[in-house]
Amino acid sequence: DIRILLIEIREKNMVHVDKTILNKLISEIGNDSVNLRNRWMSKTELDTKIVLKHINKVSNVLSDISGNLKNKKL
């Protein structure tokens, strides 16, 4: 679950990431998950543009984190 991963990244403070951005992404992904479940149960259409926008944001943040980890001296 990407939301759980983002929460762990925020709480463990292993890399430098703006917590405001993480909190917003965590909230957006949580809302998307609820909306997806609700739409599925009611058989209505989901606004995929919004979901894809949030997924792209998460992808960018995870890419930045990956770059930070690769550059970090272990």
ABEGO torsion letter per residue (X at the ends): XAAAAAAAAAAAGABBBBAAAAAAAAAAAAAAAAAAAAAAAAGBBBBAAAAAAAAAAAAAAAAAAAAAAAABBX
